[in-house]
Amino acid sequence: MTSFSQDGGNEAATDQVLVEGSRFTRILILNRPRQLNALSSQMIMKLLNVFVAYEKDPDVKLLIVKGNGRAFCAGGDVAAVVQSVTEGDWTMGAEYFRNEYTLNYIIATYSKPQVSILDGIVMGGGAGVSVHGRFRIATEKTVFAMPETSLGLFPDVGASYFLSRLPGYFGEYVGLTGTRLDGTEMLASGLATHFVSSTNLKKLEESLSKVETSDPFAICACIDQFSKAVSLKATSSYNRMDVIDKCFSKETVEAIIVSLEAESVHDEWIMSTILSMKKASPISLKITLRSIREARRQGVDKCLINDYRLCCHILRQEASKDFFEGCRAILVDKDKNPKWEPSRLDQVDDKVVDRYFVEVGDANWEDLKLPARHSLAAKYVSRM
């Protein structure tokens, strides 16, 4: 296996994203294991550079993305984002998200197959650099979640695009509750395309490294040799799709909770679902539900543009400081007792939520401008 360099001399970027591979394959290794491979600014820029460079390189046919350690990627380094905003200006945080969402768009519209090996924790930003890609391989060690509402944020990185395309209203359930899914649930819902035992991953990588084509059918056939059929656990939330579709199809967050409460207060799964939503930021819940609902009628580009607007409003703390409070309670002080403001769903004015979805009222602000991908426009098809 050969090591490659695309970092332009940036030592930090080199350490945090390793690049290996063979003649036609490149393996990108997220390499911050002590931070569960949380995406730093340097990692995002390194990934942007290599994705752009390898798309132009005719010798590169396939990209494999994986993580070092027990996580694929636990999300974006939002604690660092909050610190940079606190010590500087909100635009510093906006720049982080601008680059991250641009990376997500490049991945979602990439002309060459990407195989993401999700052998561990996959959360938030980790989903953004994997689920938008062509192939997502889950294992028995996979733990997936979009836990942003518990941080005072919302499932960003274009998550509204892929959550809105899950069966029924499973996407609303995943996005609003932050529930954790295992590899079998990822496969059943379509978040993963294959399930491969961890013990077979090395052989799979060796086989993929011998591929000499970008033909997705050939790549899929290669993965199929190592994939296996798996069954959901009896306690899987995916087995509760009847309740999920009935309750999470309601028009408002309040109506969803009322519907759940009417189902059965003695059902442990329902009680846990209600509790997770009642612990989350009320304004985050309302933003999340609207974002997913609108995404059903939007392309991934529009979803990412909306995400950027939402993040900018949140970083400016215009209507709420919940994101900063959530990071304090969950990531910094770790008392797990955020003080949300507003503290109740009925205190969140719909007009305030509306303002999150429009352009920022700042003369120096610019909307997210995604790179032109004209050569892919005709053949891009949703991978979900």
C-alpha positions in Angstrom: 0.0 0.0 0.0 1.4 3.4 -1.1 1.1 6.7 0.8 0.1 9.8 -1.2 0.3 13.5 -0.5 -2.2 16.1 -1.6 -1.8 18.6 1.3 0.4 21.3 -0.1 2.8 21.0 2.9 0.2 21.4 5.6 1.5 19.0 8.3 -1.6 19.2 10.5 -3.8 18.2 7.5 -1.4 15.4 6.6 -1.7 14.0 10.1 -5.5 14.2 10.4 -6.3 12.7 7.0 -4.1 10.0 5.7 -4.1 9.0 2.0 -3.1 5.5 0.9 -3.9 3.4 -2.0 -2.9 1.4 -5.1 -2.7 2.5 -8.7 -6.4 3.0 -9.3 -7.8 3.3 -5.7 -7.3 5.9 -3.0 -8.0 5.2 0.7 -8.8 8.3 2.8 -8.3 7.7 6.5 -9.8 10.1 9.0 -7.1 10.2 11.7 -8.1 11.9 14.9 -9.0 8.8 16.9 -8.8 10.4 20.3 -11.5 12.9 19.2 -13.4 10.1 17.5 -12.3 11.6 14.1 -14.4 14.7 14.6 -14.0 16.9 11.6 -11.6 19.8 12.2 -11.3 22.7 9.7 -8.0 21.2 8.5 -9.6 17.9 7.8 -12.4 19.4 5.9 -10.0 21.4 3.7 -7.8 18.4 3.1 -10.8 16.3 2.1 -12.0 19.0 -0.2 -8.6 19.2 -1.9 -8.3 15.4 -2.4 -11.8 14.9 -3.6 -11.4 17.7 -6.2 -7.9 16.5 -7.3 -8.9 12.8 -7.6 -12.0 13.6 -9.6 -9.8 15.2 -12.2 -7.1 12.4 -12.1 -7.9 9.8 -14.7 -5.8 7.2 -12.9 -8.0 7.3 -9.8 -11.1 5.1 -10.3 -12.4 4.7 -6.7 -12.2 6.4 -3.3 -12.5 4.5 0.0 -13.2 6.5 3.1 -12.7 5.1 6.6 -11.8 6.1 10.2 -8.9 5.2 12.4 -10.0 3.8 15.8 -13.5 3.0 17.1 -15.2 5.7 15.1 -15.7 6.5 11.4 -16.5 10.1 12.4 -18.4 11.3 15.4 -19.4 14.6 13.7 -18.0 18.1 13.1 -15.8 19.6 15.8 -18.6 22.0 16.9 -16.9 22.7 20.2 -14.0 24.3 18.3 -16.5 26.2 16.2 -18.2 27.6 19.3 -14.9 28.5 20.8 -13.8 30.4 17.6 -17.1 32.3 17.5 -16.9 33.2 21.2 -13.3 34.4 20.9 -13.7 36.0 17.5 -16.7 36.6 15.3 -19.7 34.5 14.1 -18.3 34.6 10.6 -15.5 32.4 11.7 -18.0 29.6 12.5 -19.8 30.3 9.2 -16.6 29.7 7.3 -16.3 26.3 8.8 -19.8 25.3 7.8 -19.4 26.9 4.3 -16.4 24.6 3.6 -18.1 21.6 5.2 -21.3 22.0 3.1 -19.2 22.5 0.0 -17.5 19.2 0.7 -20.9 17.5 1.2 -22.0 18.8 -2.2 -18.9 17.6 -3.9 -19.4 14.1 -2.4 -23.1 14.1 -3.3 -22.4 14.9 -6.9 -19.1 13.0 -7.3 -18.5 11.4 -10.7 -16.5 8.5 -9.2 -17.7 5.8 -6.7 -17.0 6.4 -3.0 -17.1 3.5 -0.6 -17.5 4.5 3.0 -16.6 1.9 5.6 -18.7 2.7 8.7 -17.1 0.4 11.2 -18.0 2.3 14.4 -19.5 5.6 15.3 -21.1 7.7 12.6 -22.8 10.9 13.7 -23.6 14.3 12.4 -20.8 15.5 10.1 -19.7 11.9 9.7 -22.9 11.2 8.0 -22.3 14.1 5.7 -19.0 12.7 4.4 -20.5 9.2 3.9 -24.2 8.9 3.3 -24.1 11.3 0.3 -21.6 8.9 -1.3 -22.4 5.9 -3.6 -21.7 3.0 -1.2 -22.1 2.9 2.6 -20.9 -0.3 4.4 -22.3 -0.9 7.8 -20.9 -3.6 10.2 -21.9 -5.1 13.6 -19.9 -2.2 15.2 -21.8 0.6 13.5 -23.6 3.2 15.6 -25.4 5.9 13.6 -27.2 9.0 15.0 -28.0 12.6 14.1 -28.1 14.0 17.7 -28.1 17.7 16.9 -31.4 18.7 18.5 -29.9 17.8 21.9 -27.1 20.3 21.1 -29.4 23.1 20.1 -28.6 22.7 16.5 -30.4 20.7 13.8 -29.4 17.7 11.5 -27.3 19.7 9.0 -24.7 18.6 6.3 -27.6 18.0 3.9 -29.1 15.5 6.3 -32.6 16.8 5.5 -32.1 15.5 2.0 -31.3 11.9 2.9 -33.6 11.8 6.0 -36.6 13.0 4.0 -36.0 10.1 1.6 -36.0 7.3 4.1 -39.1 5.0 4.2 -42.3 6.6 5.5 -41.5 9.1 8.3 -38.5 7.3 9.7 -36.4 10.4 8.8 -38.5 12.6 11.0 -38.1 10.1 13.8 -34.3 9.9 13.4 -33.8 13.6 13.1 -36.1 14.7 15.9 -35.2 12.1 18.5 -31.4 11.7 17.8 -32.0 7.9 18.2 -29.1 5.6 17.7 -29.3 3.0 14.9 -27.2 -0.1 14.5 -25.8 -1.5 11.2 -28.9 -3.6 10.5 -31.2 -0.6 10.9 -29.0 1.5 8.6 -29.2 -1.2 6.0 -33.0 -1.7 6.4 -33.7 2.0 6.1 -31.4 2.6 3.2 -28.8 4.7 5.1 -26.4 1.9 4.3 -26.1 0.0 1.0 -24.3 -3.1 2.4 -23.6 -5.0 5.6 -20.2 -6.6 5.9 -18.7 -8.3 9.0 -15.8 -6.4 10.5 -13.7 -9.5 10.2 -14.1 -9.3 6.4 -13.2 -5.6 5.9 -9.5 -6.2 5.3 -10.3 -8.7 2.5 -12.9 -6.3 1.1 -10.4 -3.5 1.0 -7.8 -5.7 -0.7 -10.4 -6.7 -3.3 -11.5 -3.1 -3.9 -7.9 -2.0 -4.3 -7.6 -4.3 -7.3 -10.5 -2.7 -9.1 -9.6 -0.9 -12.3 -12.9 0.8 -13.2 -15.3 3.4 -11.9 -18.3 1.4 -13.0 -20.6 1.3 -10.0 -22.0 -2.0 -11.0 -18.5 -3.6 -10.9 -17.8 -2.0 -7.5 -21.2 -3.2 -6.2 -20.4 -6.7 -7.4 -17.1 -6.6 -5.6 -18.8 -5.6 -2.3 -21.6 -8.1 -2.8 -19.0 -10.9 -2.5 -18.4 -9.9 1.2 -21.8 -8.6 2.2 -24.3 -10.7 4.2 -28.0 -10.7 4.9 -28.8 -9.6 8.5 -32.0 -9.4 10.6 -33.3 -6.6 12.7 -33.3 -7.1 16.5 -36.7 -7.6 18.0 -36.4 -4.3 19.8 -35.4 -2.3 16.7 -37.2 1.0 16.2 -37.6 0.0 12.6 -40.0 -2.6 13.7 -42.2 0.2 15.0 -42.8 1.8 11.6 -46.6 1.7 12.1 -46.4 4.0 15.1 -43.6 6.1 13.5 -45.7 6.7 10.4 -48.8 7.4 12.4 -47.3 9.9 14.8 -44.3 11.5 13.0 -46.5 12.3 10.0 -48.3 15.0 12.1 -47.8 18.6 11.0 -46.2 20.0 14.2 -43.8 18.8 16.8 -46.5 19.3 19.5 -48.9 17.1 17.5 -46.3 14.4 17.1 -45.8 14.3 20.9 -49.5 14.3 21.6 -50.0 11.5 19.1 -47.2 9.4 20.8 -48.7 10.0 24.2 -52.1 8.8 23.0 -50.6 5.5 21.7 -49.5 4.1 25.1 -47.9 5.6 28.2 -46.9 2.1 29.3 -44.9 1.4 26.1 -41.2 1.7 27.0 -40.1 2.6 23.5 -42.8 5.3 23.1 -41.9 6.7 26.5 -38.2 6.9 25.6 -39.1 8.5 22.3 -41.1 11.2 24.0 -38.5 11.8 26.6 -35.7 12.3 24.0 -37.8 15.0 22.3 -38.7 16.7 25.5 -35.0 16.9 26.5 -34.1 18.5 23.1 -34.1 22.2 22.3 -37.6 23.3 21.4 -36.6 25.7 18.7 -34.2 23.1 17.2 -37.1 20.6 17.0 -39.2 23.0 15.1 -36.4 24.0 12.7 -35.6 20.3 12.2 -39.1 19.2 11.3 -39.6 22.1 8.9 -36.2 21.4 7.3 -37.0 17.7 6.7 -40.5 18.4 5.4 -39.3 21.1 2.9 -36.4 18.8 1.8 -38.8 16.3 0.2 -39.3 18.8 -2.6 -35.7 20.0 -2.8 -32.4 18.8 -4.3 -29.3 18.3 -2.2 -28.0 21.7 -3.3 -31.0 23.6 -2.0 -30.9 21.6 1.2 -27.3 22.6 1.8 -28.0 26.2 1.0 -30.9 26.1 3.6 -28.5 24.5 6.1 -26.0 27.3 5.7 -28.7 30.0 6.2 -29.9 28.2 9.3 -26.4 27.9 10.7 -25.6 31.6 10.2 -28.8 32.6 12.0 -27.9 30.2 14.8 -24.3 31.5 15.1 -25.6 35.1 15.2 -27.7 34.1 18.2 -30.6 36.2 16.8 -33.5 34.4 18.4 -31.8 31.8 20.7 -28.5 30.9 22.2 -29.4 27.2 22.4 -26.5 26.0 20.3 -23.9 27.6 22.6 -25.8 26.4 25.6 -26.1 22.9 24.3 -22.3 22.7 23.5 -21.6 24.0 27.0 -23.8 21.4 28.7 -23.0 18.4 26.5 -19.4 18.9 25.3 -17.7 21.4 27.6 -19.0 21.3 31.2 -20.7 18.0 30.5 -23.4 18.5 33.1 -26.0 17.3 30.5 -28.4 19.9 31.8 -28.9 22.6 29.1 -31.1 25.5 29.9 -33.0 26.0 26.7 -34.5 29.4 25.8 -37.3 29.3 24.9 -37.8 26.4 27.2 -41.1 25.1 25.8 -42.5 24.3 22.4 -45.5 26.6 22.9 -43.1 29.5 23.5 -41.5 29.2 20.0 -43.2 31.6 17.7 -43.7 30.3 14.2 -42.6 33.7 12.8 -39.3 33.3 14.6 -38.8 29.9 12.9 -39.6 31.5 9.6 -36.7 34.0 9.9 -34.2 31.1 10.2 -35.0 30.1 6.6 -34.4 33.4 4.9 -31.2 35.2 4.0 -29.2 36.8 6.8 -29.8 40.6 7.2 -26.2 41.6 7.0 -24.7 43.7 4.2 -21.5 41.6 4.3 -23.2 38.2 4.3 -23.2 36.0 1.2 -25.4 33.0 0.6 -23.7 29.6 0.1 -22.4 29.4 -3.4 -21.8 25.8 -4.4 -19.4 25.0 -7.2 -20.7 24.4 -10.7 -21.1 20.7 -11.5 -22.6 21.1 -15.0 -20.9 17.9 -16.3 -22.8 15.9 -13.7 -26.2 17.6 -13.9 -27.7 15.2 -16.5 -26.6 12.0 -14.8 -26.8 12.8 -11.1 -29.4 10.6 -9.5 -30.2 10.4 -5.8 -28.2 7.7 -4.1 -30.8 7.2 -1.5 
